[in-house]
Amino acid sequence: MLVKEYNKESGTQFGIECEELLYKAKSKFQNIKVYKSKKYGNILMLDDCFMLTEKGNDQYHNKCISLISKKSKSIDILVIGGGDFGLVRGLFEKLNINSINLVEIDNQVINISREFFPSFFKLNKKSKNKVSVLIEDGYEWIKNNNALRFDVIIIDCTDPNLIAKKLYSEKFYKNIFSNLKSNGQLIQQSGSPYLDEKKIIIPTKKKLDKIGFKDISLHEFSMPIYPLGLWSFIQCKKAQ
């Protein structure tokens, strides 16, 4: 069977040949499906959008990690979203980590990913002890934990829907700014350069500049399973 994602903004469809539907449920926040395919392994869909494949999934995570400034000292990282753990695994593989706090609003994403994407959760004991998983709304968590300081904050969320739109707000970025160490970095998932320039990218860069972030830049990368095949991150830093 050919499983398709339709993108209304571009009027395009993308499909992956799948063998069977492994899982289907509706959490408190979104519709979740997992399909099995021969070429890409298991495939995660949220609200009928392709999110992650078991094989050939490294473009997104590798690009995000490549934007983090390499430091000799071990670093403290906050990830908002990222409940599939693919990014967490990559961070430990490529960086010297002191701690990772992962704040995920939907516990079901973590549980399903652990079952159908188990390789993402294979961390050694030392690394596991450095990860704190918090099942909370990222917007509220950052507001209520303003005494913590991080070297890097990564917003690994969906595009601005009813749940995630708070994670693109000026108030949210002000709280992020407060929770970063001096010269700390923010990396924000910023959608398609083709489709989301006016809706996400330009407004986000303006908000970040207004708050006082420096060196704001857009980084594009190939992502074949996302609409039109090109995606982006916005990167900036707190310079003091």
Secondary structure, DSSP 8 states (H G I E B T S, - for coil): -EEEEEETTTTEEEEEE-SEEEEEEE-SS-EEEEEEETTTEEEEEETTEEEEESSS-HHHHHHHHHTS---SS-EEEEEEE-TT-HHHHHHHHHS-EEEEEEEES-HHHHHHHHHH-GGGG---HHHHTTEEEEES-HHHHHHH-TT--EEEEEEE--SS-TTGGGGGSHHHHHHHHHHEEEEEEEEEE---TTTSIIIIIHHHHHHHHHHT-EEEEEEEEE-TTSGGGEEEEEEEE---
